[in-house]
Amino acid sequence: MVDPKRKLAENVRNVTDRIHRACAAAGRKETAVQLIAVTKYLGLDLLRILPDVGLGDLAESRAQELSRRAAAVNEFLSRRPRDPAQGGMPRPRWHMVGHLQRNKVKIVLPWVDVIHSVDSLRLAEEIDAVAAKLNRSIDILMQVNAGGEAQKHGVAVGAATHLAEHVATLPNIRLCGLMTMAPLTDDQSVVRDCFVRCHELFEEIRHEVGVGDQFKHLSMGMTADFETAIAQGATMVRIGRALYEGLTLPADAPAGTEVS
Ligand SMILES: *Cc1c(COP(=O)(O)O)cnc(C)c1O
């Protein structure tokens, strides 16, 4: 039997090493890229270990799961001493990375720190309204369909600048950058083109729309393609499977991506 905590810690070290090597190869600082652990494959037992192996940024792709998991982790951590010297932990930051329906916004908003998947003005307006009721502001990224696939979520490349202009005016939203998912293919040139397009769009919006200094994030790259994404300027990589290699996961764990 592998000890899950040791195995997780080893996987985190391996993934972090790969991130650092990709940064070095691209001439970027190691601190330029943030690792976000996608938790959708895990049961609560493994989920609770994540903060202990240094994973402070956690993500989910479904609204209900995010709130359920964030509540469970907070409850678990709240039973520990506050003092870091005694094993106390700051509460993890939660990222919503999957498609978000407007009627689910109020479920996630009390728990989420960053929403990566904003792809319409109506969704942004709903987030803004719920945030106002909760008396908070919320960091969001705009999801762009940079691969141009028909079945993918995300705003079309040609409509993204216009959407950014509108989203940037909403008072309780901080537009912090863009997110994209590359097509599922082994052809790394298709993947690279998608990330290049997203980065170009990011620069265009940064220069042409009054988005402010907080517009600095590019969330791109998953287990299959995060090194390619880092080479193209990713500042956040959303990684699931590579972190859980060799661990026993619940049989009902979602196998694919884009679950909603
Ligand atoms: C599942 C998922 C990921 C992580 O994918 P892995 O291949 O497990 O690394 C990243 N982003 C989104 C939106 C996902 O749904």
The ligand as an SDF file (V2000), in Angstrom:
LIG
                    3D

 15 15  0  0  0  0  0  0  0  0999 V2000
  -10.4130   18.4910  -15.3880 C   0  0  0  0  0  0  0  0  0  0  0  0
   -9.9930   19.8440  -15.7720 C   0  0  0  0  0  0  0  0  0  0  0  0
   -8.6330   20.2220  -15.7130 C   0  0  0  0  0  0  0  0  0  0  0  0
   -7.5270   19.2540  -15.3120 C   0  0  0  0  0  0  0  0  0  0  0  0
   -7.3430   18.2720  -16.2850 O   0  0  0  0  0  0  0  0  0  0  0  0
   -6.2110   17.1300  -16.1190 P   0  0  0  0  0  0  0  0  0  0  0  0
   -6.1180   16.5790  -17.4750 O   0  0  0  0  0  0  0  0  0  0  0  0
   -6.7220   16.1760  -15.1040 O   0  0  0  0  0  0  0  0  0  0  0  0
   -4.9760   17.8040  -15.6790 O   0  0  0  0  0  0  0  0  0  0  0  0
   -8.3050   21.5150  -16.0430 C   0  0  0  0  0  0  0  0  0  0  0  0
   -9.2450   22.4150  -16.4210 N   0  0  0  0  0  0  0  0  0  0  0  0
  -10.5550   22.1010  -16.5010 C   0  0  0  0  0  0  0  0  0  0  0  0
  -11.5370   23.1290  -16.9330 C   0  0  0  0  0  0  0  0  0  0  0  0
  -10.9740   20.8070  -16.1880 C   0  0  0  0  0  0  0  0  0  0  0  0
  -12.2770   20.4800  -16.2810 O   0  0  0  0  0  0  0  0  0  0  0  0
  1  2  1  0
  2  3  1  0
  2 14  2  0
  3  4  1  0
  3 10  2  0
  4  5  1  0
  5  6  1  0
  6  7  2  0
  6  8  1  0
  6  9  1  0
 10 11  1  0
 11 12  2  0
 12 13  1  0
 12 14  1  0
 14 15  1  0
M  END
$$$$
